[in-house]
Amino acid sequence: MRFSLAALLLTGLAFTAAAQPAAPLDSVYTTPGNGLAPLASQVKGPNSFGQLGKNKRLTLLPIPVLFYQAETGLGYGLGALLSGRFSEDTLTRPSNARLQYWTTTEGQSLIQLVHSVYTPGEKFYLNGEISAYDILLYYYGKGPASASIDESETAYKLFIINQRVQKQIAPKLFFGAQYRFTNIGKVESPGTNTDNNRPSSFYTDPRVTERERQATRISGLGPVISYDTRDVPLAAFKGDLLDFGATFNGTGLGSDYRFVRYQLDARHFQPLGSNRTILAAQFLGQFHTGDVPFRELAGLGANLGGTLYNNANLMRGIYEQRFRDRQMIMFQAEIRHKLFPNGGSVLSRFDGAVFGGVGNVNNYIDKFALNDTKVAGGAGIRFNFIRRDRVNLRLDYAGGTGSKPGILFAIGEAF
């Protein structure tokens, strides 16, 4: 978002977090050889607020949402987070599901369900979302040279269904299929840019067709394969993710456009000296062939959440899809550090982070130019909301190429 201020009701959150199981600090920062914390390290005391299920392996908590951004005004709403293991075995990593609803003083809204589920023994991995947006975003044009003076409003209703189903075919290796459906309706844009001194780039951009400015339906299906050794996917201390997928969108599946999307996602996590300092790094490339409408292009700056980039935020500090095109490459890294390892029950839950990234977009893969490289970076704090499953609440301040700095709030790490 151009200027996104997300503020927690910290007193209520700290009270809720204090009611969670007080797992020993060692169970958060050390793991056995297989990289998974045994259930025995989780304290099984009396029932605590939000705990559910047999042996209280699941936690369900409410989370208030409050933010401000220039194009939508004040936003407010409520979210809920379900986190925990769906099995008593130590080989199954924590799952999570996040539901949120917010509305704004300017009439924008979102309702979204995102989930990442490991079945017992990790025989299957299910990852997906259902989202319904009524949203206003700025459009700057396509390509690496899109200019801030061309900033123009676009408003539309967006509905997304994305679901992956993968089966474990070897230790930590998952193979399956992904289906993605998006529907855009009621597309609107004023006739001039936001400064009212020139025609809207949404209408004058020669690479945007009249058909793209209308309601559009995209439907695609394809294979996906993942090698995932991360100890806890929401906040990994060590391990790797190597993920590749292809999505074939065509009229036979009900799509208005025919194109293919290829995506390669590689992530690495490792402690620096001790588990109190973690290095996280990610490379992501998204590539297209065929006829791709503007909303489906790859984009630098991805802060709204969802599953398009495997639940990752790309280059925080750059406005949502500020730079977009058919091909995109991006690298980002982050150092996460425990701020008060010897603090009290609340202070010990706070972490700090510094991060940065570089990326580029272009219409053609062989046209990437070093002088078109975009940069982004910033710093933030983390509050370990559910210590047992390493569920963090994240507050970041970031800036980047072609965008004003802003503050962003989210559940879970950026990647």
Buried (B, 14 or more C-beta within 10 A) or exposed (E): BBBBBBEBEEEEBBEBBEBBBEBEBEBBBEBEEEBBBEBEBBBEEEEBEBBEEEEBBBBBBEBBBBBBBBBBEEBBBEBBBBBBBBBEEBEBBBBBBBBBBBBBEBEBBBBBBBBBBBBEEBEBBBBBBBBBBBBBBBBBBBBBEBEBEBBBBBBBBBBBBBBBBBBBEEEBBBBBBBBBBBBBEEBEBBEBBBEEEEEBBBBEBEEBEEEBBEEBBBBBBBBBBBBBBBBBBBBBBBBBBBBBBBBBBBEEBEBBBBBBBBBBBBBBBBEEEEBBBBBBBBBBBBBBEEBBBBBBBBBBBBBBBBBBBBBBBBBBBBBBBBBBBBBBBBBBBBBBBBBEBEEEEBEBBBBBBEBBBBBBBBBEEEEBEEEBEBBBBBBBBBBBBBBBBBBBBBBBBBBBBBBEEBBBBBBBBBB
